[in-house]
Amino acid sequence: MILESMFIQVQPNEGPCVFRFTTLTCDGNKANITTFPRLNPNPSLTGLSIVNTNLTELQFGKVELPHYPSLKFLVLSLNGIHISNLSLVVNNPTIERLHLQGNRLSEIPVDMLEVLLKLKYLDLSNNRIDTIEKYSFRQNQFLELLLLNDNDIQVIHQYAFEGLDKLQYLHLKGNVINEFPFKESNYSFPDLKGMTLSKNNISIIASTSDIFVSCNVLYLNFNRIDYVGNYSLKAFPNISGLFLDHNFIFSLDAFLFGEQPHNLSYLFLSYNSLVELPLSLLRQIPRLKTLSLANNFLTTVPANAFKHNPWLEIIVLRNNHIHSLHSLALVGLSSLNSLDLAYNEITTLQAELFQPVGYFFLRLSGNNLTCDCEIFFLQMWLKKSPFSFDKIECFFFQTGENELISDVPLEDMCVFEEYITTSEGTADVSPTEETDLLNIFIKYGPTIAVLGVFSLFVIFVISAFYRTSD
C-alpha cells in the first residue's frame, strides 16, 4: 500500500501518528515522540502535521523533508523551534499553508519564506519575534493571511510588508508596538479586509493616505490611545467596523476619516474616558448602525444627539453617570431596536422621550428611578411594548423599597391627578382628551353615581331628623 510506504519507524494509525485521506498527523500529546518520523517520498501526501514535540533536531534545524510534489500545508506548531530551518521547505515549494505558531522563533524565518512563492497562509503567532525587518515578505506576493499576534514585536521597519499585494488579513494583536505602523504611504494593500492591532502600546494613530481602501474592520482596542484627531484614520476610507474600546480616549475629532461623511456602521468606544457624546463625529457617520459607549463618564444625553443617525439600531450607554436625558434626545432614531441605559444615575424620564421612536428593547436596570406619576407613562409604555425587558425597578415611598415598575399601582395614583391638573390648567379640551375623559367616566361612573346617591340619602335623613325635632 502506498500510504504504508511513507513510514519507516511508525505504522499508520498507531501511536502518535495518524494518516487520514492524504494527511499525516503526529501529535506528541497523544503519545511520546522521541525522534522525527523518517518519511519516504510520497506523491499523494498533501498535508503534514507534527505538533507538541520536544525534538532537538527539529528545534535547531537538523531536519530535512524529502520532496512531496503534492504537499500543500505544513504544520509544525508547539515544538519549541528556535531557529529557521530552510531544509524543512526547500524541497517543497508547493506549500501554501505554513503553521509555526507556539514556538520560540526570535525572528521572521525569511530564508524559508523566500522559497515558498505560493504561500497563502502564514501563522507565526505565539513566538518571540521582536522585530520585522524590511522586505521580510517580499517573495510572498500571494500571501492572504498573516498571523503575527502574541509575539514581542516592538519595531516594524519601513517596507517590512512590501510586496504583500494580495494580503487580506493582518493580525498583530498582543505585541508591544508603540505607534501605528502605517503612518507613511509606504505600502499598498488593495485587498486587505481586516487588521488587528489590539493589545499593544499604541498611543497615537496617524495615517494620511488611502492605503487600506478595501479594509472593512480595524481593531485598535486594548491600547493606550487617549485622543483621535482629524484625518488619523484617513487611510481607511471604506471601513465599516471600528473597535476603539478599552483605551483612554477622552476626545475624538469630527473628521477622523476626512471631511466627507463616512459610511462607518459599527463604532465601539466602551471603556474609555469620554465625558460627553462625540456629537461632531456622529454627524460625520450618518450610516452608523451600532454605537457602544458603555463604561465611560457620560452624564447627559442632549437634545438631537442622534439626529443625523437615522440608521442607528443599537445604542449602548450602560455603566456611565447619566442622570438626565433631554426630552428630544432620541429624535431622528427611526431605526432604533435597542437602547441600553442600565446602571446609570437616572431618577426620572420625560414622557416625550419615546414619542419620536415608538417601541424598542430598553434596558434600565440599576438606576435610581422613583415610583411617581412622572414615570407613569413609562409603565404604560412597557405594558404596550411588544418587546421583553429586563427587571426595571423604582423606589416606592409607600413601601420604602425598590419595586418592579410593573407591580406599582401608578394608574390608581396618577390617573385622576393627571386630569384634574389638566382641567385646572386649560379650558380647551382636545378630542383625544375628551375620549380619555369618557373612558374614565365609563370606568369610574358607577362608583361615583353610588356615592352621589348615598350622599343625597344621608342629607335627606338628616333633614328629616331636624324637621321631626322641630
N, C-alpha and C positions, 0 to 999 in steps of 0.2 A: 504494500500500500504506500502511495506517495507520501501521505501525511506522516507515516511512521518513520520514513527515511530522514525526517528532519532531526530526529533525536539520536544522540549517542548515549547520554547519561540518563535521560529522563524519558519514560514512555508516555504517550499521550493519555490525558485524563487521569494520571496518577500523581500523587504527591502534590507539590505546589503548582504544577503546570497543567493547564487545561487547553485543549485545542477545540475550538468551535468554528465551524464553517471554514474560513480561511484565516483565522486569527489565533495566535498563540498568546496565552496569558499565564505569567508566572508571578505568584503573589507570596511574598515572604511571611505574610501574616497567617497564611493557611498552613504552611509548613516551612521549616528552616531551609533556606537556600545557602549552601556553603560554597558553591562555585557557579560561575556564569554558565548557563546552558550552552553547550557546544552544538551549534546548528549547522546542518549541511544546506547548501543552496537549494531553494525550492521555488519553482516558478509560480506556485499557487498562493504563496503567502502574501496577504495584503496588510496584515496588522500584527505588530509585535509589542507586547506589554510586559515589562519586567519591573515590578514595583516592590517597595518595602523590603529592601535588602540592605546588607551591610558589607558588600563585597569590595575589598580593597582594590582589586583590579579594575572595577567599574568606577570607583571613586577617583582614581588617579590616572585614568586614561590609558589603560592597558588592555582594552577590549576592542577587537575588530570584528565587525559584522561582515559576513560574506554578501555577495550580490544577490538581491531578491528583485527580479525585474518588475514585480507587481506590487511591491511594498508601498503603501500609501500613508500609513501612520505608525509612529514610533513613540511609545510611552515609557519613560524612564523616571517616573516620579518617586520621590521619597526613598532615594537610595544613598543620600549623603554625598553626591557627586561634588567634588571640589573644583575640578578644572575642566575646561572644554576638551573634547576628545574628537578630533577630526575623523579618526578611524571608525567611529560609530556610524558615520553617514557618507563617507567618501565613496563607498561602493553602491550607494542607494540614493542617487539624486532625484528619484521619483517621489520621495517622501513629500506629502502635502500637509501633514499634521505632526508637530513635534511637541511633546509634553515633557518639560523638565522642571515642573513645579516641585516645591518641597525639598530642594537640595541645598547645597552650600556654595553655589556659584557666587563669586565676588565680582564678576564682570560679564558683559554680554558675550556669548560664545560666537564671536564674529567669524572665526575660521570655519565653523560648522555651517553658519548661515550663508556664507559665500558659495557653498556647494549646492545648497537647497534652493535652486532657482524657481521651483514650482511651489514653494511653501505658501500655504494659505492660512494656517493656524499655528500660532506660537505661544506657548504658555511657559513663562519664566517666573511666575509668581512664587512667593514664599521662598526666596533665596536671600542672598546677602549682597546684592548688587548695589553699589553706591553711586556709580557714575554711568551716564550714557554718552559715549564718545561720538563725535561727528561721523556720519556715514556708516553707522553701525548696521543699518538695514538696507543699504543702497542696492544690493543684489536681489532683494526680495520684493520686486515690484508687484507680485500677485498676492502679497500678504493682505488678508482681510481682517483678521482678529489678532490683536497683540495684547497679551496679558503680562503686565509688569507690576502688578499690585503686591503689596506687602513685602517690599524689599527695604533697603536703606537708601534709596535714591535721593540724593540731595542736589547733584549737579547734572544738568542736561545741557550739553554743549550745543552751540549753534550748528544747524544742519544735522542734528542727531537722527531725525526722522526723514531725512532726504531720501526720495525715491519711493516712498510708500503711497503711490498714487491710487491704489485700489483699497487702501485701508478703510474699513467700515466701523470698527470699534477699537478704542484705545482705553486700556484700564491702567491707571496709575495710582489707584487708591492705596492708602496705608503706607506712604513713604514719608520723607522729611523734606519735601520740596518747599522752598521758601517763597517763590514767586511764580506767577503764571508763566508757563514755559513757552508760550506762543505770542509774546508781545510784539515781536518783529515779524514782518511779512517775508519770512524765510522759507515758508512751507506752502504747499498746495495740497489740500485734502479734499478733492472734489466729490468723493464717495463716502466720506465719514458721516455716520449716522448717530454715533453716540460716543461721549467721552466722560470718563470718571476720574475726578481728581479729589475725591473725598478723603478725609482723614490725613491731611498733610499739614503744613505750617504756612500755607499761603495767606498773606495779609492784604495784598493788593492785586486787583485784576486790571490788566491793561492790554488791550489788543485793538489795533486801529484799522486793520484791513480785513476784507471779507474773504477769509481763507477757509472758513467752515460753512460753505454755502448749503451743504446738504445735511448738516448736523441737526438732529431732532431733539436730542436731550443732552443736558450738561449737568453733571453732579459736582458741586463745589461745597457740599455740606461737610460739617465737622472740620472746619479750618479756623483761621484767625482773622477773617475779614471783618472790618468794622465800618467800612464806607465803600459804597459802589457809586462811582462817579459817571458823568456823561461820557458816552462812547466807549465805556470799558468793555462792553460786550458787542461792539460793532462787528466783530469777526463772526458773529452768529446771526445772520440776517433772517434765517428761517427756522430758528429753534422753536419748539412747541412746549418743552418741559424744562424748567429751570429750578434746580434744588440748591437753595442757599441757607437751608436750616442749620441749626447748631453752629452758629458763628457768633460774632459780637457786633452785628450790624446795628448802627444807630441812625443811619441816614442812607437814603437812596435817591439819586437824582432822577429827573424825568426822562432824560434822553440816553438811557443805558445802551440802547441799540441804534442810536442815531435820532435825527429829528423827525423822521417819518413814523407814523403809527406802526406798531409791530404786532404780528399775529400770535404772540405767545398765548398758550392755552392753559398751562399749569404752572403756578408760581408757589413755591414752598419757602416761607420765611419764618417758620416756627423756631422757638428757642434762640431768639436774638435779643437786642436791646432797644427795640423801637418803642418810642413813647407816643407816637401818633401814626395814623394811617398814611401810607405813601400816596397821597391823593394825586400829586402831579404825575407820578409813574402810572397810576391806574388809568389816567386819561389817555396815556400813550399805548395802552394794551387793551383795546376795545373787544377783542375776541376771547378774552380770558374766560375760562370755564371753572377752574378750581383755584381758590386762594386760601392758603393756610398761614395764619398769623398767630397761632397758639403760642402760649408761654413767652409773651413779650411784656411790655409795660404800658399798654394802651389804657386810656382812662375814659375816652368818649368815642362815639361814632357820630360824626357831624351830619348835617343835612346834605343830601345829594352825594354822599360818599361814593356811591357806586353808579351814579347817573350815567356814566359813559361805558358801563359794562353790562349790556343787556343779555349777553350770553352766559353770564356767571351763574353757575348751577350750585356750587358748593362753597360755602364760606365758613372757615373755622377760626373762631376768636376765643376759644376756651382758655382758661388759666391766664387771664390778664387782670387788670384792675379796673375794668369798665364799670362805671357807676351810672352812666346815663346813655341813652340812645335818642337822638333827635327824632321827633315825630315823622320827619321826612328822610330818615337815614336810609330807608330801603327803596326809595324812589328809583325807578328805572330797571329794577331787577325782575324783568318779565319771565326769566327762565329759572328762577330760584327753586331748588329742590331741597336744600338742606342748609340750616343755619345753626351753628354750634356756639352758644353763649355760656356754656357751663362753666362753673367755678370762676365767677367774676364777683362784682360787688353791687349788682343791680338790685334796687329796692322796689322799683315800680316801672311800668311801661305805659306809654300813652296809647290810647285807643286807636289813634290814626296810624300807628306804626305799620300795621299789617295790611292796611287798605290797598296800597298800590300793588301788592304781590299775591294776594289770595292765600292759598294753603300750601304749606311745605313742612318738611320734617324739622322740628325745633327741639334743641337741647337747652334746658335752662336750669338743670340741677346744680346745687352747690352755690346758689346766690342768696340774697337777703330779702327776698320778696315778702311783702306784708299782705295779709289776707284782708283787704279792704275793698271798697267799691271801685277804686281806681283800676283794679285788675279783674273786675267782674267780666269785662269784655274778653279777657284772656281765657277765663274759664269757659265762656260760651264758644269762643273760637276753637278751643281744644276739643270741645264736645262735638262740634260740627266737622272738624277736620277728618279727612279720610286716612290720615297718617297715624301711625302709632308713635308714642312718645315715651321718653324715659320718665322717671318719677320726678315731678316738679312739685316742690313744697313751698309753703309760705307760712309766716308766723301768724298764728291766730290768737288774738288777745284774749278771747273768751276762755281758751284752754291754757294759754301761756306756753304753748308748744308749737313746733312745726307740724303742719298737717299737709296731706296731699291736697293740692288745689282743687282736685276733682271732688273731694269729700266735704269741702267747706260750704255751708248754706249761703253763699253770696247772693243768690237770687232773692231769697226771702229778705235779706238785709238791705238790698240795694234797689230793688225794682220800684218801690214807692218813693224812696228818696230821690231817685233819678227824675221821676215825672213830676214830683212836687217842685223840685228845683227848676225844671224846665217850664212849668206853668207859671211860676213866680217870675221867672227871668224874661219871658216874652209873651205877648198876647197873640202872636201869629202861630198857628199850628200847621205843619206841613201834612200832606196826605199820608206820608209814612208814619208820622207821629199819631195821626188820627187812627190809623189801623192798629198801631201798638196800644193806644188807649182803649180801643174797642176790645182788643184781646184781653186786656187787664180787667175791663168791666165784665166780660163774659166769664173770666176765671174767678173773680172775687165778688161779682154782683150778688149772687145768692147769700153769701155771708153778710154782706153789707145790708141787704134787704132785711134779713132776720134780725140783725142788730137794731135796725131802724124801727121795726115793728115792736120789738121788745122795749125800746126806749119810749115809744108812744104809749105802750101799755102801762109802764111804770108811771108816766106822767098822769095818765087817766086815773090810776088807783090813788095817787097822792091827792089829786084834785077832788076826787070823790070823798076821800077821808076828811079833808078840810071842810067840805060842804056839809057832811054829816055832823061834824063837830060844831058847826055854827047852828 
